[in-house]
């Protein structure tokens, strides 16, 4: 199953600490879940407003387990975050 996870960054938390970025690199290169795409969602002023990740997981429970381990989430950078089942219709 495909999932989309969007974490909305708290105002003022756009500058991610270097140690969190390093942890995120390790998190994103884990070999257990196939991650299709990861990147920032930017507002009209080109500021990072959220992060989005599209990935495969066996089921919602496995997807939730992955996002619960996010370094950004653990660091308290997100104001809110949502996990969705993603159904790709093109491509």
Secondary structure, DSSP 8 states (H G I E B T S, - for coil): -EEEEEEEE-TT--S--HHHHHHHHHHHT-SSS-EEEEEEEE-TTS-EEEEEEEEE-SSHHHHHHHHHT-HHHHTT-EEEEEEEEE-----
